[in-house]
Amino acid sequence: MSTSIMMAIVFGSFFVLLFLGVPIGVAIGGMCLVSVGLIPGSTIGMPYIFQTMYTSMDSFVLLAIPLFTLSGAIMSKGGLSKRLFDFFSYFVGGLPGGLPCAVIVTCLFYGAISGSATATVMAVGSMTVPVLLDMGYDKRFTVTTVAVAGGLGVIIPPSIPFVLYGNTAQISVGDLFLGGVLPGCLIALCLMTYAVWFCKTKGEDREKLGAHYRALREKGFFGVLKESFWALLTPVIILGGIYGGIVTPTEAAAISVAYGLLVCLFIYRSIRIRDLWGIIRKSASSIAPTVYIIAMAGAFGRCMSFMGGQQFVADLFLNTGNKAVTILLILVFLLILGMVMDVGPAILILAPVFNSVALSIGMDPIHMGIMVVCALSIGFVTPPVGVSLYVATSLPGKVPFLDIAKQAVPYVIFFFVAVILIGFVPFFSLALL
């Protein structure tokens, strides 16, 4: 049986299982079982699958994922997003489209705390959406702005998808973190461009905005800075330690947990000791499916290697014979893939493939990794998966899923334009390395 037929059967079974409502981790396990049955003359069996699942998780780097998840949960409960929003509103709140832009910058900055898109949407949205609604902004536009900008949470370091990509493709997670800074800022700038255009076109309640802005200005710069200083210092400590060569990303994740506890328990006093068990339990329940998916995706990656699937997929992109066409084809493929598959599983399955493609076309593997994560992050706001869209429906305003999806279309276009620039201009990904 040819590799192309085997791959069609394997991925066909995967999408059938997803269509039937099977959890994605179980669906990936189903692909493993189908692969075992298709590999000719193979001695691979369930013992090998279980062993590979274990070895896939035996990585010091992967410890950063539950630690960053816990850190983000602590700081979300501690209300750091509101302090960040007030700080950025102090500077841009009086400009046209200033408050929506402050929301986007807050998501950008909060991403350096949580490393998660959905955590960013929930933490920033729950604090900022009521403020913007009180200022008279359209609720669909407001909620959609948070939903789309939440995608910055997986691009600005520390990023959980960067940890997954670096571990799977065997490239430096620290370099991916550093390389993600400028792309994240570029995407934020593109999103802010649309937000300003929308506000100028649809109009704003300048009287309410003026009163809100004056109230912030009355606090004075140092008053606002005093309230937000420790929140602003969070990414400086985390990323400064990594880029200064003082700690590894995993060690930085542990530090972020300790710092979050210190700030929220003793400085801001926004959480109490008795809240910690609930925070830990919530973090554990959110990370458990991810851990299972990592294990199953690692096993499936081995099965793909035995079938020659990774080389087959790589050849599909390399047959174009033109680097620019290959990059564009990858971006379109990732845009479509993000609509039906979450970022984590997509990275775990395809990171080795794209790393191989990068080496074949003379593209820096770090540049490729950043481009892949940025392109897949659009999937957070594209149906039918669109995890951030589902999270955003629970924000104040209670906007229906389809309304958010429709309102997100212009944002997605601007987002994709930024991703194209990231793909074709290596400067954005490599300038800081």
DABELRA-V763535 format. One line per field, one symbol per residue. phi: phi as a letter, one per 40 degrees, with the letter a starting at -180 (. if undefined). psi: psi as a letter, one per 30 degrees, with the letter a starting at -180 (. if undefined). burial: I if it has 16 or more other ideal C-beta (glycine too) atoms within 10 Angstrom, else O. A space follows every 10 residues. Layout:
BEGIN
phi: ???
psi: ???
burial: ???
END
This chain:
BEGIN
phi: .ccccccccc cccccccccc gcdccccccc cccccdcccc gcccacdccc ccccccccac cccccccccc dcccccccgc cccccccccd cbcccdgccd cccccccccc dcbcgbcccc dcccccccdd cccccgcdcc ccccdccccd cccbbcccbc cccccccccf bcccccdccc ccdccccdcc ccdcdccccc ccgbcccccc cccccccccg dccccccbdc cccdcccccc ccccgcbcdc cccccccccc cccccbccfc bbdccccccc cccccccdcc cccdcccccc dccccccgcc cccccccccc gbcccccccc ccdccccccb bcdddccccb dccccccdcc bgbcdcdccc cccccccccc bbcccfdccc cccccdhfcc dcccccccdc ccccccdccc ccccbddccb ccc
psi: kleeeeeeee feeefeeeef gkkeeeeeee eeeeeeffjk gkgkaeeeee eeeefffike efffeeeeee eeeefeefgf eeeeeeeefe effflkgeee eeeeeeeeef ffeegkeeee eeeeefeeee eeeffgkkee eeeeeeeeff fffgeklkke eeeeeeeefh lkeeeeeeff eeeeeeeeee eeeeeeeeee efllifeeee eeeeeefffl efeeeeefef effefeeeee eeffgellee eeeeeeeeee eeeeefdfhf lleffeeeee eeeeeffeee eeeeeeeeee eeeeeefgee eeeeeeeffe gkeeeeeeee eeeeeeefff kleeeeeeef eeeeeeeeee ghkkeeeeee eeeeefffff gklfdheeee effflkehkl eeeeeeffee eeeeeeeeee eeefjfeeff ef.
burial: OOIOOIIOII OOIIOOIIOO OOOIIOIIII IIOIIIOIIO OOOIOOOIIO OIIOOIOOIO IIIIIIIIII IIIIIIIIII IIIIIIIIII OIIIOIIIII IIIIIIIIII IIIIIIIIII IIIIIIIIIO IIIOIOIIII IIIIIIIIII IIIIIIIIII IIIIIIIIIO IIIIIIIIII IIIIIIIIOI IIOIIIOIIO OOOIOOOOIO OIIOOIOOOO OOOIOOOIOI IOOIIOOIIO IIIOOOIIII IIIIIIIOII IOIIIOOIOI IOOOOIOOIO OOIOOIIOOI OIIIIIIIII IIIIOIIIII OIIIOIIIOO OOOOOIIOII IOIIIOIIOI IIIIIIIIII IIIIIIIIOO IOIIIIIIII IIIIIIIIII IIIOIIIIII IIIOIIIOIO OOOIIOIIOI IIOIIIOIII OIIOOIOIII OOO
END
